[in-house]
Amino acid sequence: MPAPSPLTIATQSRVKKLEGDLKAAGEDADSNAGFVLKQEQKAVDETRAVFAPLNKRIEEAVQRLEEQIATAESEDAPADELNKAKEALELGKSVEEPPVA
């Protein structure tokens, strides 16, 4: 699994800061602070829900491309097409299972 992206780190930091601010304020907390925290957490949860099926689709596409590359290599496909396919395969493998906040 690749290291967390700057976006993941920023999102985690933002949610943790909001949680800390809310706890520190205690009873004096702004009534909107709890709502804002819930909205941020909801956004993180919705993002996770979106990425799960996307990761599955990427995984399936990578498998199909690997099969097609193997077939093309056995049929002596043009080298430039194979190179492009292999580049796309590496890109697909590099984005599989990205960490989410």
Biopython code that builds the backbone (N, CA, C, O; Angstrom):
import numpy as np
from Bio.PDB.StructureBuilder import StructureBuilder

atoms = [
    (1, "MET", "N", (0.851, -1.179, 0.000)),
    (1, "MET", "CA", (0.000, 0.000, 0.000)),
    (1, "MET", "C", (0.889, 1.232, 0.000)),
    (1, "MET", "O", (1.803, 1.332, 0.819)),
    (2, "PRO", "N", (0.639, 2.165, -0.898)),
    (2, "PRO", "CA", (1.464, 3.369, -0.965)),
    (2, "PRO", "C", (1.265, 4.259, 0.265)),
    (2, "PRO", "O", (0.275, 4.146, 0.987)),
    (3, "ALA", "N", (2.216, 5.125, 0.472)),
    (3, "ALA", "CA", (2.135, 6.061, 1.596)),
    (3, "ALA", "C", (0.938, 6.990, 1.408)),
    (3, "ALA", "O", (0.532, 7.255, 0.277)),
    (4, "PRO", "N", (0.364, 7.491, 2.522)),
    (4, "PRO", "CA", (-0.776, 8.402, 2.412)),
    (4, "PRO", "C", (-0.415, 9.642, 1.588)),
    (4, "PRO", "O", (0.687, 10.183, 1.689)),
    (5, "SER", "N", (-1.368, 10.068, 0.782)),
    (5, "SER", "CA", (-1.148, 11.250, -0.051)),
    (5, "SER", "C", (-1.254, 12.511, 0.803)),
    (5, "SER", "O", (-1.798, 12.467, 1.907)),
    (6, "PRO", "N", (-0.740, 13.631, 0.301)),
    (6, "PRO", "CA", (-0.877, 14.890, 1.034)),
    (6, "PRO", "C", (-2.347, 15.234, 1.305)),
    (6, "PRO", "O", (-2.669, 15.818, 2.340)),
    (7, "LEU", "N", (-3.233, 14.871, 0.372)),
    (7, "LEU", "CA", (-4.657, 15.135, 0.561)),
    (7, "LEU", "C", (-5.213, 14.322, 1.728)),
    (7, "LEU", "O", (-5.996, 14.833, 2.529)),
    (8, "THR", "N", (-4.809, 13.062, 1.821)),
    (8, "THR", "CA", (-5.251, 12.210, 2.921)),
    (8, "THR", "C", (-4.775, 12.773, 4.251)),
    (8, "THR", "O", (-5.537, 12.851, 5.214)),
    (9, "ILE", "N", (-3.536, 13.157, 4.291)),
    (9, "ILE", "CA", (-2.959, 13.700, 5.523)),
    (9, "ILE", "C", (-3.675, 14.989, 5.920)),
    (9, "ILE", "O", (-3.989, 15.188, 7.094)),
    (10, "ALA", "N", (-3.932, 15.860, 4.953)),
    (10, "ALA", "CA", (-4.605, 17.129, 5.236)),
    (10, "ALA", "C", (-6.028, 16.890, 5.742)),
    (10, "ALA", "O", (-6.487, 17.568, 6.660)),
    (11, "THR", "N", (-6.715, 15.933, 5.145)),
    (11, "THR", "CA", (-8.082, 15.633, 5.566)),
    (11, "THR", "C", (-8.093, 15.085, 6.982)),
    (11, "THR", "O", (-8.901, 15.505, 7.811)),
    (12, "GLN", "N", (-7.186, 14.136, 7.263)),
    (12, "GLN", "CA", (-7.110, 13.584, 8.617)),
    (12, "GLN", "C", (-6.790, 14.683, 9.613)),
    (12, "GLN", "O", (-7.387, 14.748, 10.688)),
    (13, "SER", "N", (-5.844, 15.551, 9.256)),
    (13, "SER", "CA", (-5.457, 16.634, 10.159)),
    (13, "SER", "C", (-6.625, 17.572, 10.416)),
    (13, "SER", "O", (-6.834, 18.019, 11.544)),
    (14, "ARG", "N", (-7.384, 17.868, 9.371)),
    (14, "ARG", "CA", (-8.523, 18.785, 9.510)),
    (14, "ARG", "C", (-9.584, 18.203, 10.453)),
    (14, "ARG", "O", (-10.090, 18.905, 11.328)),
    (15, "VAL", "N", (-9.917, 16.924, 10.273)),
    (15, "VAL", "CA", (-10.927, 16.289, 11.122)),
    (15, "VAL", "C", (-10.421, 16.221, 12.560)),
    (15, "VAL", "O", (-11.170, 16.507, 13.494)),
    (16, "LYS", "N", (-9.166, 15.846, 12.742)),
    (16, "LYS", "CA", (-8.614, 15.757, 14.100)),
    (16, "LYS", "C", (-8.575, 17.126, 14.768)),
    (16, "LYS", "O", (-8.819, 17.230, 15.970)),
    (17, "LYS", "N", (-8.273, 18.173, 14.012)),
    (17, "LYS", "CA", (-8.246, 19.526, 14.566)),
    (17, "LYS", "C", (-9.650, 19.924, 15.009)),
    (17, "LYS", "O", (-9.829, 20.474, 16.096)),
    (18, "LEU", "N", (-10.643, 19.646, 14.170)),
    (18, "LEU", "CA", (-12.021, 19.973, 14.534)),
    (18, "LEU", "C", (-12.446, 19.219, 15.781)),
    (18, "LEU", "O", (-13.105, 19.785, 16.653)),
    (19, "GLU", "N", (-12.072, 17.936, 15.877)),
    (19, "GLU", "CA", (-12.401, 17.150, 17.066)),
    (19, "GLU", "C", (-11.741, 17.755, 18.305)),
    (19, "GLU", "O", (-12.367, 17.898, 19.355)),
    (20, "GLY", "N", (-10.455, 18.108, 18.158)),
    (20, "GLY", "CA", (-9.730, 18.704, 19.285)),
    (20, "GLY", "C", (-10.319, 20.032, 19.711)),
    (20, "GLY", "O", (-10.453, 20.302, 20.904)),
    (21, "ASP", "N", (-10.673, 20.863, 18.745)),
    (21, "ASP", "CA", (-11.274, 22.157, 19.057)),
    (21, "ASP", "C", (-12.600, 21.981, 19.781)),
    (21, "ASP", "O", (-12.903, 22.712, 20.724)),
    (22, "LEU", "N", (-13.380, 21.016, 19.342)),
    (22, "LEU", "CA", (-14.687, 20.776, 19.947)),
    (22, "LEU", "C", (-14.532, 20.280, 21.380)),
    (22, "LEU", "O", (-15.266, 20.710, 22.269)),
    (23, "LYS", "N", (-13.586, 19.382, 21.605)),
    (23, "LYS", "CA", (-13.343, 18.862, 22.956)),
    (23, "LYS", "C", (-12.794, 19.963, 23.866)),
    (23, "LYS", "O", (-13.184, 20.069, 25.029)),
    (24, "ALA", "N", (-11.895, 20.772, 23.333)),
    (24, "ALA", "CA", (-11.285, 21.839, 24.130)),
    (24, "ALA", "C", (-12.315, 22.886, 24.539)),
    (24, "ALA", "O", (-12.249, 23.431, 25.641)),
    (25, "ALA", "N", (-13.250, 23.159, 23.665)),
    (25, "ALA", "CA", (-14.266, 24.169, 23.963)),
    (25, "ALA", "C", (-15.281, 23.659, 24.978)),
    (25, "ALA", "O", (-15.874, 24.447, 25.716)),
    (26, "GLY", "N", (-15.481, 22.355, 25.019)),
    (26, "GLY", "CA", (-16.420, 21.768, 25.978)),
    (26, "GLY", "C", (-17.810, 22.351, 25.837)),
    (26, "GLY", "O", (-18.369, 22.393, 24.741)),
    (27, "GLU", "N", (-18.360, 22.796, 26.938)),
    (27, "GLU", "CA", (-19.717, 23.348, 26.929)),
    (27, "GLU", "C", (-19.787, 24.703, 26.230)),
    (27, "GLU", "O", (-20.860, 25.130, 25.804)),
    (28, "ASP", "N", (-18.662, 25.366, 26.115)),
    (28, "ASP", "CA", (-18.626, 26.675, 25.464)),
    (28, "ASP", "C", (-18.526, 26.567, 23.931)),
    (28, "ASP", "O", (-18.396, 27.574, 23.236)),
    (29, "ALA", "N", (-18.589, 25.340, 23.427)),
    (29, "ALA", "CA", (-18.420, 25.132, 21.992)),
    (29, "ALA", "C", (-19.545, 25.795, 21.204)),
    (29, "ALA", "O", (-20.703, 25.827, 21.621)),
    (30, "ASP", "N", (-19.158, 26.313, 20.071)),
    (30, "ASP", "CA", (-20.114, 26.884, 19.137)),
    (30, "ASP", "C", (-21.062, 25.762, 18.705)),
    (30, "ASP", "O", (-20.617, 24.655, 18.404)),
    (31, "SER", "N", (-22.345, 26.043, 18.676)),
    (31, "SER", "CA", (-23.308, 24.999, 18.313)),
    (31, "SER", "C", (-23.083, 24.510, 16.885)),
    (31, "SER", "O", (-23.488, 23.401, 16.535)),
    (32, "ASN", "N", (-22.450, 25.319, 16.076)),
    (32, "ASN", "CA", (-22.166, 24.946, 14.696)),
    (32, "ASN", "C", (-20.940, 24.038, 14.586)),
    (32, "ASN", "O", (-20.780, 23.338, 13.586)),
    (33, "ALA", "N", (-20.077, 24.044, 15.600)),
    (33, "ALA", "CA", (-18.834, 23.274, 15.541)),
    (33, "ALA", "C", (-19.119, 21.777, 15.426)),
    (33, "ALA", "O", (-18.464, 21.076, 14.655)),
    (34, "GLY", "N", (-20.084, 21.295, 16.184)),
    (34, "GLY", "CA", (-20.442, 19.875, 16.107)),
    (34, "GLY", "C", (-20.970, 19.506, 14.736)),
    (34, "GLY", "O", (-20.656, 18.443, 14.202)),
    (35, "PHE", "N", (-21.772, 20.391, 14.174)),
    (35, "PHE", "CA", (-22.324, 20.162, 12.833)),
    (35, "PHE", "C", (-21.215, 20.118, 11.795)),
    (35, "PHE", "O", (-21.210, 19.247, 10.925)),
    (36, "VAL", "N", (-20.282, 21.046, 11.882)),
    (36, "VAL", "CA", (-19.170, 21.103, 10.933)),
    (36, "VAL", "C", (-18.350, 19.820, 11.024)),
    (36, "VAL", "O", (-17.964, 19.256, 10.000)),
    (37, "LEU", "N", (-18.083, 19.357, 12.247)),
    (37, "LEU", "CA", (-17.324, 18.126, 12.431)),
    (37, "LEU", "C", (-18.065, 16.948, 11.810)),
    (37, "LEU", "O", (-17.457, 16.133, 11.117)),
    (38, "LYS", "N", (-19.359, 16.850, 12.048)),
    (38, "LYS", "CA", (-20.145, 15.755, 11.475)),
    (38, "LYS", "C", (-20.128, 15.806, 9.950)),
    (38, "LYS", "O", (-20.052, 14.766, 9.296)),
    (39, "GLN", "N", (-20.197, 17.000, 9.386)),
    (39, "GLN", "CA", (-20.154, 17.147, 7.929)),
    (39, "GLN", "C", (-18.802, 16.690, 7.370)),
    (39, "GLN", "O", (-18.747, 16.026, 6.335)),
    (40, "GLU", "N", (-17.726, 17.046, 8.053)),
    (40, "GLU", "CA", (-16.390, 16.634, 7.615)),
    (40, "GLU", "C", (-16.258, 15.111, 7.677)),
    (40, "GLU", "O", (-15.734, 14.488, 6.754)),
    (41, "GLN", "N", (-16.739, 14.520, 8.772)),
    (41, "GLN", "CA", (-16.666, 13.076, 8.910)),
    (41, "GLN", "C", (-17.532, 12.387, 7.851)),
    (41, "GLN", "O", (-17.154, 11.350, 7.307)),
    (42, "LYS", "N", (-18.685, 12.970, 7.570)),
    (42, "LYS", "CA", (-19.564, 12.415, 6.534)),
    (42, "LYS", "C", (-18.878, 12.461, 5.172)),
    (42, "LYS", "O", (-18.981, 11.516, 4.391)),
    (43, "ALA", "N", (-18.192, 13.539, 4.893)),
    (43, "ALA", "CA", (-17.478, 13.666, 3.611)),
    (43, "ALA", "C", (-16.399, 12.598, 3.490)),
    (43, "ALA", "O", (-16.214, 12.019, 2.419)),
    (44, "VAL", "N", (-15.690, 12.336, 4.577)),
    (44, "VAL", "CA", (-14.652, 11.300, 4.569)),
    (44, "VAL", "C", (-15.290, 9.931, 4.328)),
    (44, "VAL", "O", (-14.791, 9.144, 3.523)),
    (45, "ASP", "N", (-16.389, 9.650, 5.024)),
    (45, "ASP", "CA", (-17.069, 8.362, 4.860)),
    (45, "ASP", "C", (-17.597, 8.184, 3.440)),
    (45, "ASP", "O", (-17.490, 7.098, 2.872)),
    (46, "GLU", "N", (-18.167, 9.244, 2.863)),
    (46, "GLU", "CA", (-18.685, 9.166, 1.495)),
    (46, "GLU", "C", (-17.553, 8.959, 0.492)),
    (46, "GLU", "O", (-17.719, 8.248, -0.500)),
    (47, "THR", "N", (-16.417, 9.572, 0.747)),
    (47, "THR", "CA", (-15.266, 9.388, -0.122)),
    (47, "THR", "C", (-14.802, 7.942, -0.089)),
    (47, "THR", "O", (-14.497, 7.356, -1.128)),
    (48, "ARG", "N", (-14.751, 7.368, 1.105)),
    (48, "ARG", "CA", (-14.381, 5.953, 1.221)),
    (48, "ARG", "C", (-15.357, 5.077, 0.451)),
    (48, "ARG", "O", (-14.948, 4.137, -0.230)),
    (49, "ALA", "N", (-16.643, 5.381, 0.556)),
    (49, "ALA", "CA", (-17.666, 4.588, -0.123)),
    (49, "ALA", "C", (-17.513, 4.678, -1.648)),
    (49, "ALA", "O", (-17.775, 3.704, -2.353)),
    (50, "VAL", "N", (-17.098, 5.819, -2.146)),
    (50, "VAL", "CA", (-16.916, 5.991, -3.589)),
    (50, "VAL", "C", (-15.678, 5.238, -4.069)),
    (50, "VAL", "O", (-15.695, 4.646, -5.149)),
    (51, "PHE", "N", (-14.618, 5.255, -3.288)),
    (51, "PHE", "CA", (-13.378, 4.653, -3.736)),
    (51, "PHE", "C", (-13.410, 3.129, -3.744)),
    (51, "PHE", "O", (-12.689, 2.513, -4.529)),
    (52, "ALA", "N", (-14.210, 2.511, -2.910)),
    (52, "ALA", "CA", (-14.255, 1.046, -2.880)),
    (52, "ALA", "C", (-14.627, 0.462, -4.243)),
    (52, "ALA", "O", (-13.887, -0.379, -4.752)),
    (53, "PRO", "N", (-15.750, 0.875, -4.860)),
    (53, "PRO", "CA", (-16.064, 0.308, -6.175)),
    (53, "PRO", "C", (-15.080, 0.748, -7.268)),
    (53, "PRO", "O", (-14.828, 0.001, -8.213)),
    (54, "LEU", "N", (-14.535, 1.940, -7.142)),
    (54, "LEU", "CA", (-13.545, 2.383, -8.131)),
    (54, "LEU", "C", (-12.298, 1.514, -8.080)),
    (54, "LEU", "O", (-11.745, 1.145, -9.116)),
    (55, "ASN", "N", (-11.859, 1.190, -6.871)),
    (55, "ASN", "CA", (-10.688, 0.323, -6.732)),
    (55, "ASN", "C", (-10.955, -1.045, -7.346)),
    (55, "ASN", "O", (-10.077, -1.625, -7.985)),
    (56, "LYS", "N", (-12.156, -1.556, -7.156)),
    (56, "LYS", "CA", (-12.523, -2.854, -7.737)),
    (56, "LYS", "C", (-12.480, -2.782, -9.260)),
    (56, "LYS", "O", (-11.965, -3.693, -9.908)),
    (57, "ARG", "N", (-13.014, -1.709, -9.833)),
    (57, "ARG", "CA", (-13.008, -1.553, -11.287)),
    (57, "ARG", "C", (-11.583, -1.433, -11.828)),
    (57, "ARG", "O", (-11.269, -1.986, -12.882)),
    (58, "ILE", "N", (-10.732, -0.719, -11.116)),
    (58, "ILE", "CA", (-9.335, -0.581, -11.536)),
    (58, "ILE", "C", (-8.655, -1.945, -11.498)),
    (58, "ILE", "O", (-7.918, -2.309, -12.415)),
    (59, "GLU", "N", (-8.912, -2.696, -10.426)),
    (59, "GLU", "CA", (-8.334, -4.025, -10.278)),
    (59, "GLU", "C", (-8.735, -4.927, -11.451)),
    (59, "GLU", "O", (-7.899, -5.620, -12.029)),
    (60, "GLU", "N", (-10.022, -4.904, -11.789)),
    (60, "GLU", "CA", (-10.519, -5.717, -12.904)),
    (60, "GLU", "C", (-9.910, -5.268, -14.230)),
    (60, "GLU", "O", (-9.563, -6.103, -15.065)),
    (61, "ALA", "N", (-9.781, -3.979, -14.427)),
    (61, "ALA", "CA", (-9.193, -3.453, -15.661)),
    (61, "ALA", "C", (-7.730, -3.858, -15.783)),
    (61, "ALA", "O", (-7.261, -4.187, -16.873)),
    (62, "VAL", "N", (-7.013, -3.834, -14.671)),
    (62, "VAL", "CA", (-5.602, -4.235, -14.671)),
    (62, "VAL", "C", (-5.490, -5.710, -15.063)),
    (62, "VAL", "O", (-4.625, -6.081, -15.857)),
    (63, "GLN", "N", (-6.360, -6.543, -14.506)),
    (63, "GLN", "CA", (-6.329, -7.973, -14.845)),
    (63, "GLN", "C", (-6.624, -8.202, -16.331)),
    (63, "GLN", "O", (-5.952, -8.991, -16.996)),
    (64, "ARG", "N", (-7.641, -7.499, -16.837)),
    (64, "ARG", "CA", (-7.977, -7.642, -18.264)),
    (64, "ARG", "C", (-6.822, -7.182, -19.150)),
    (64, "ARG", "O", (-6.515, -7.821, -20.156)),
    (65, "LEU", "N", (-6.194, -6.091, -18.782)),
    (65, "LEU", "CA", (-5.085, -5.568, -19.578)),
    (65, "LEU", "C", (-3.896, -6.528, -19.541)),
    (65, "LEU", "O", (-3.224, -6.719, -20.554)),
    (66, "GLU", "N", (-3.633, -7.128, -18.387)),
    (66, "GLU", "CA", (-2.546, -8.112, -18.299)),
    (66, "GLU", "C", (-2.813, -9.287, -19.249)),
    (66, "GLU", "O", (-1.909, -9.769, -19.931)),
    (67, "GLU", "N", (-4.068, -9.732, -19.278)),
    (67, "GLU", "CA", (-4.433, -10.833, -20.171)),
    (67, "GLU", "C", (-4.263, -10.428, -21.644)),
    (67, "GLU", "O", (-3.755, -11.199, -22.457)),
    (68, "GLN", "N", (-4.693, -9.214, -21.964)),
    (68, "GLN", "CA", (-4.589, -8.747, -23.342)),
    (68, "GLN", "C", (-3.130, -8.564, -23.761)),
    (68, "GLN", "O", (-2.771, -8.836, -24.906)),
    (69, "ILE", "N", (-2.309, -8.112, -22.849)),
    (69, "ILE", "CA", (-0.879, -7.958, -23.155)),
    (69, "ILE", "C", (-0.257, -9.328, -23.422)),
    (69, "ILE", "O", (0.513, -9.497, -24.368)),
    (70, "ALA", "N", (-0.603, -10.307, -22.575)),
    (70, "ALA", "CA", (-0.069, -11.653, -22.772)),
    (70, "ALA", "C", (-0.486, -12.206, -24.130)),
    (70, "ALA", "O", (0.318, -12.811, -24.839)),
    (71, "THR", "N", (-1.741, -11.994, -24.481)),
    (71, "THR", "CA", (-2.240, -12.460, -25.780)),
    (71, "THR", "C", (-1.521, -11.736, -26.915)),
    (71, "THR", "O", (-1.110, -12.363, -27.892)),
    (72, "ALA", "N", (-1.369, -10.430, -26.790)),
    (72, "ALA", "CA", (-0.722, -9.639, -27.841)),
    (72, "ALA", "C", (0.735, -10.039, -28.004)),
    (72, "ALA", "O", (1.244, -10.071, -29.125)),
    (73, "GLU", "N", (1.420, -10.345, -26.895)),
    (73, "GLU", "CA", (2.824, -10.765, -26.979)),
    (73, "GLU", "C", (2.949, -12.099, -27.706)),
    (73, "GLU", "O", (3.891, -12.312, -28.470)),
    (74, "SER", "N", (1.993, -12.997, -27.467)),
    (74, "SER", "CA", (2.052, -14.299, -28.137)),
    (74, "SER", "C", (1.711, -14.189, -29.620)),
    (74, "SER", "O", (2.087, -15.049, -30.416)),
    (75, "GLU", "N", (0.998, -13.125, -29.985)),
    (75, "GLU", "CA", (0.625, -12.920, -31.384)),
    (75, "GLU", "C", (1.556, -11.938, -32.092)),
    (75, "GLU", "O", (1.274, -11.513, -33.212)),
    (76, "ASP", "N", (2.649, -11.582, -31.452)),
    (76, "ASP", "CA", (3.627, -10.650, -32.023)),
    (76, "ASP", "C", (2.997, -9.323, -32.447)),
    (76, "ASP", "O", (3.134, -8.890, -33.591)),
    (77, "ALA", "N", (2.317, -8.699, -31.512)),
    (77, "ALA", "CA", (1.705, -7.386, -31.760)),
    (77, "ALA", "C", (2.806, -6.345, -31.936)),
    (77, "ALA", "O", (3.938, -6.569, -31.507)),
    (78, "PRO", "N", (2.492, -5.211, -32.559)),
    (78, "PRO", "CA", (3.490, -4.141, -32.731)),
    (78, "PRO", "C", (4.070, -3.683, -31.382)),
    (78, "PRO", "O", (3.349, -3.546, -30.394)),
    (79, "ALA", "N", (5.352, -3.458, -31.368)),
    (79, "ALA", "CA", (6.060, -3.100, -30.134)),
    (79, "ALA", "C", (5.536, -1.804, -29.535)),
    (79, "ALA", "O", (5.431, -1.693, -28.313)),
    (80, "ASP", "N", (5.205, -0.820, -30.367)),
    (80, "ASP", "CA", (4.730, 0.451, -29.819)),
    (80, "ASP", "C", (3.396, 0.278, -29.101)),
    (80, "ASP", "O", (3.158, 0.924, -28.081)),
    (81, "GLU", "N", (2.524, -0.584, -29.617)),
    (81, "GLU", "CA", (1.247, -0.840, -28.927)),
    (81, "GLU", "C", (1.475, -1.555, -27.605)),
    (81, "GLU", "O", (0.839, -1.241, -26.598)),
    (82, "LEU", "N", (2.389, -2.519, -27.618)),
    (82, "LEU", "CA", (2.706, -3.234, -26.374)),
    (82, "LEU", "C", (3.298, -2.295, -25.335)),
    (82, "LEU", "O", (2.959, -2.380, -24.155)),
    (83, "ASN", "N", (4.175, -1.404, -25.764)),
    (83, "ASN", "CA", (4.775, -0.448, -24.829)),
    (83, "ASN", "C", (3.724, 0.464, -24.217)),
    (83, "ASN", "O", (3.759, 0.733, -23.017)),
    (84, "LYS", "N", (2.791, 0.940, -25.028)),
    (84, "LYS", "CA", (1.716, 1.797, -24.515)),
    (84, "LYS", "C", (0.841, 1.028, -23.530)),
    (84, "LYS", "O", (0.444, 1.560, -22.493)),
    (85, "ALA", "N", (0.547, -0.217, -23.860)),
    (85, "ALA", "CA", (-0.279, -1.042, -22.978)),
    (85, "ALA", "C", (0.437, -1.302, -21.650)),
    (85, "ALA", "O", (-0.184, -1.277, -20.587)),
    (86, "LYS", "N", (1.734, -1.548, -21.720)),
    (86, "LYS", "CA", (2.505, -1.792, -20.493)),
    (86, "LYS", "C", (2.592, -0.531, -19.633)),
    (86, "LYS", "O", (2.563, -0.614, -18.405)),
    (87, "GLU", "N", (2.697, 0.628, -20.270)),
    (87, "GLU", "CA", (2.694, 1.890, -19.520)),
    (87, "GLU", "C", (1.351, 2.084, -18.815)),
    (87, "GLU", "O", (1.299, 2.485, -17.652)),
    (88, "ALA", "N", (0.267, 1.793, -19.538)),
    (88, "ALA", "CA", (-1.069, 1.912, -18.934)),
    (88, "ALA", "C", (-1.228, 0.924, -17.786)),
    (88, "ALA", "O", (-1.853, 1.238, -16.773)),
    (89, "LEU", "N", (-0.665, -0.262, -17.944)),
    (89, "LEU", "CA", (-0.724, -1.275, -16.895)),
    (89, "LEU", "C", (0.001, -0.799, -15.636)),
    (89, "LEU", "O", (-0.509, -0.939, -14.524)),
    (90, "GLU", "N", (1.177, -0.243, -15.821)),
    (90, "GLU", "CA", (1.935, 0.271, -14.666)),
    (90, "GLU", "C", (1.181, 1.400, -13.976)),
    (90, "GLU", "O", (1.162, 1.486, -12.748)),
    (91, "LEU", "N", (0.565, 2.258, -14.765)),
    (91, "LEU", "CA", (-0.227, 3.339, -14.179)),
    (91, "LEU", "C", (-1.392, 2.766, -13.377)),
    (91, "LEU", "O", (-1.661, 3.217, -12.264)),
    (92, "GLY", "N", (-2.074, 1.787, -13.932)),
    (92, "GLY", "CA", (-3.186, 1.153, -13.229)),
    (92, "GLY", "C", (-2.746, 0.500, -11.940)),
    (92, "GLY", "O", (-3.429, 0.603, -10.921)),
    (93, "LYS", "N", (-1.609, -0.173, -11.977)),
    (93, "LYS", "CA", (-1.088, -0.816, -10.761)),
    (93, "LYS", "C", (-0.686, 0.211, -9.716)),
    (93, "LYS", "O", (-0.803, -0.041, -8.516)),
    (94, "SER", "N", (-0.215, 1.362, -10.163)),
    (94, "SER", "CA", (0.244, 2.376, -9.200)),
    (94, "SER", "C", (-0.914, 3.066, -8.476)),
    (94, "SER", "O", (-0.717, 3.644, -7.407)),
    (95, "VAL", "N", (-2.118, 3.010, -9.051)),
    (95, "VAL", "CA", (-3.248, 3.673, -8.388)),
    (95, "VAL", "C", (-4.168, 2.690, -7.676)),
    (95, "VAL", "O", (-5.156, 3.105, -7.069)),
    (96, "GLU", "N", (-3.867, 1.411, -7.737)),
    (96, "GLU", "CA", (-4.688, 0.451, -7.017)),
    (96, "GLU", "C", (-4.589, 0.700, -5.520)),
    (96, "GLU", "O", (-3.521, 1.000, -4.987)),
    (97, "GLU", "N", (-5.719, 0.568, -4.865)),
    (97, "GLU", "CA", (-5.812, 0.688, -3.414)),
    (97, "GLU", "C", (-5.176, 1.938, -2.825)),
    (97, "GLU", "O", (-4.322, 1.824, -1.945)),
    (98, "PRO", "N", (-5.561, 3.122, -3.276)),
    (98, "PRO", "CA", (-5.019, 4.326, -2.656)),
    (98, "PRO", "C", (-5.579, 4.485, -1.255)),
    (98, "PRO", "O", (-6.744, 4.165, -1.018)),
    (99, "PRO", "N", (-4.780, 4.969, -0.332)),
    (99, "PRO", "CA", (-5.295, 5.188, 1.014)),
    (99, "PRO", "C", (-6.253, 6.367, 1.030)),
    (99, "PRO", "O", (-6.054, 7.365, 0.337)),
    (100, "VAL", "N", (-7.267, 6.231, 1.814)),
    (100, "VAL", "CA", (-8.235, 7.306, 1.980)),
    (100, "VAL", "C", (-8.290, 7.652, 3.445)),
    (100, "VAL", "O", (-8.257, 6.776, 4.310)),
    (101, "ALA", "N", (-8.372, 8.930, 3.714)),
    (101, "ALA", "CA", (-8.379, 9.475, 5.067)),
    (101, "ALA", "C", (-8.781, 8.528, 6.128)),
    (101, "ALA", "O", (-8.818, 8.896, 7.302)),
]
sb = StructureBuilder()
sb.init_structure("model")
sb.init_model(0)
sb.init_chain("A")
sb.init_seg("    ")
for serial, (resi, resn, name, xyz) in enumerate(atoms, 1):
    if name == "N":
        sb.init_residue(resn, " ", resi, " ")
    sb.init_atom(name, np.array(xyz, "f"), 0.0, 1.0, " ", f" {name:<3s}", serial, name[0])
structure = sb.get_structure()
